[in-house]
Amino acid sequence: MLQMIKMTGKKLPFTKKQIEKIAAHYPTPFHIYDEKGIRENARKFKKAFSMLPGFREYFAVKANPNPFLIKILKEEGFGADCSSYPELMLSESVGIVGENIMFSSNDTPADEFVKARQIGAIINLDDISHIGFLEKNAGMPEVISFRFNPGPARAGNAIIGDPKEAKYGFTRKQLFEGYKMCRQKGAKRFGLHTMVVSNELNPDSFIQTAKMLFEIAVEVKEKLGIKLEFVNLGGGLGIPYRPGEKAIDYGYLAAGIMKEYRKFIPPNGLQPLKVFTECGRIITGPYGFLVTKAIHIKHIYKDYVGTDASMANLMRPGMYKAYHHITVLGKEGRKNDRTYDVTGSLCENNDKFAIDRRLPEIEVGDVLAIHDTGAHGHSMGFNYNGKLRSAEILLREDGSVVQIRRAEAVDDYFATLDFNALKKFRAYNRGC
Ligand SMILES: *Cc1c(COP(=O)(O)O)cnc(C)c1O
C-alpha cells in the first residue's frame, strides 16, 4: 500500500475549464508551471538534505532559465548553477550573486570566466588546462573547484553516456596536480565536483558518487595536506516520466549520503566538509506541462494526431526518444482504446511527442497536456524550420496566472536579419 502511494499516477494541477480560460488569453501552445508544486517540492528537498553539513542546492539554470522561476527558487533558499554568460546574467537579475552561484561550464570562453569572477561566482573548472587560462584571463580566485571524470571507474547511464567517452572533467591524477597548481597560484579554498549520470532514478547511484568524492577528499588531504571545503554531487537526479515509475525518496538518499559522510569525513578530520548539489530536472521538471491543441487527425498507414506544438517546444522525445505522458483534457476517464503517433509540424519525422501511444479517441480541437516539461522543455527550444518558441505561464498558488515569458513572434525570428541591407544587396546575375 505504501509503495502504491509512492508510485506516480500522472496528475494535473489544473482542470480543463481552467486551461480553456487561460487559453482564451494565451493561445496554445504554451508551457504552464505549477508554483505550488515547485515550492512544496523545493521545501521537501531542502528539508531532507539539510541533515548534510552546509548543504546547498544550486538550481541548474539550463533546465529552466526563466528568471521568475529562479526568483521563486531563490526565495526557497537555492543558489544557481550557471554555465554561460547569459545564465550568469539571469542569476544576477534576480539577485543571486557571489558564492550563491556555481559556475560549472566546459570549453569555456575567456569572457565568461571574466564575468563569473566579476560577480564572485564559485568557479568549477572542467579541465587542468583551464587553470592557466583562467589565471591569464580573469585571475586566480580564492576559491576553486574541479569537475572530476571517473572514466572507467564508473558506468554512467544512457543520457550522459559512458564517463570515459564523456568530454567532461579532470582525470583522477589531474585533480591532484590541479589542486597543487592552484594553491601555488594563490587559491585558498577548494572544492570537488562530479556529474556521472543524468535522469537517474536509482538513488544508490548518487550514494556511490558521494562515497567516491569523499574518498578523494581523504586522499587529497593525505597527499597534499589540503582540506576540501565542499563536494558538489552535480545534478542528474531523475524523475518518473512514466506512470508507475517510482520517484526518488529524498529522505532515503540524504540518509545514504550522510552514512558515507560519517564513515569518511569525521574520522579523517575533514569536517566541516560541505555537501552541495546542482539539480535542475528534479526541482522543476514534474511541475511543467506543455499545453497544445489537436489541429489535424490523419489516418494513413498509422493514425496521427497533429498538434499546434512541435519539437521547437519540447525536444526530448525526438532527441532522446524520451517518454512524456499525455493527458487529453476532459477525457481522463475514457478508455485508451486508440493508438496514435502524436506529432508536431517540423519537416522531420522525429518530430513526434509520442509513438504508438494508447490514448482515448482524439478529435480536432481537443487540448492535450504533455507532462513533465518543467525542465529541459522550453529551454531546449530552437527555431529550425521557422518554428517559434511558445509562451510560459505561471499558475500561482491562488489559482491566478501570470505570463512569465511571451511567445515569440515572427519579428523575433527576423530580428537578426537586416532587410534594408537585403534590398541593397546585389546577388550576382550569372544569366543562366
Ligand atoms: C545539466 C547539468 C546539471 C543539471 O542536471 P539535471 O539532470 O537537470 O539535474 C547540473 N550540472 C551540470 C554541470 C550540468 O551540465
The ligand as an SDF file (V2000), in Angstrom:
LIG
                    3D

 15 15  0  0  0  0  0  0  0  0999 V2000
   22.7580   19.6600  -16.8330 C   0  0  0  0  0  0  0  0  0  0  0  0
   23.6250   19.8270  -15.6650 C   0  0  0  0  0  0  0  0  0  0  0  0
   23.0840   19.8510  -14.3710 C   0  0  0  0  0  0  0  0  0  0  0  0
   21.6260   19.6140  -14.0950 C   0  0  0  0  0  0  0  0  0  0  0  0
   21.2240   18.3540  -14.4940 O   0  0  0  0  0  0  0  0  0  0  0  0
   19.7440   17.8070  -14.1500 P   0  0  0  0  0  0  0  0  0  0  0  0
   19.6920   16.4980  -14.8620 O   0  0  0  0  0  0  0  0  0  0  0  0
   18.7860   18.7990  -14.7120 O   0  0  0  0  0  0  0  0  0  0  0  0
   19.6490   17.6890  -12.6790 O   0  0  0  0  0  0  0  0  0  0  0  0
   23.9410   20.0870  -13.3140 C   0  0  0  0  0  0  0  0  0  0  0  0
   25.2670   20.2900  -13.5060 N   0  0  0  0  0  0  0  0  0  0  0  0
   25.8200   20.2720  -14.7340 C   0  0  0  0  0  0  0  0  0  0  0  0
   27.2730   20.5070  -14.8570 C   0  0  0  0  0  0  0  0  0  0  0  0
   25.0270   20.0320  -15.8480 C   0  0  0  0  0  0  0  0  0  0  0  0
   25.5860   20.0040  -17.0560 O   0  0  0  0  0  0  0  0  0  0  0  0
  1  2  1  0
  2  3  1  0
  2 14  2  0
  3  4  1  0
  3 10  2  0
  4  5  1  0
  5  6  1  0
  6  7  2  0
  6  8  1  0
  6  9  1  0
 10 11  1  0
 11 12  2  0
 12 13  1  0
 12 14  1  0
 14 15  1  0
M  END
$$$$
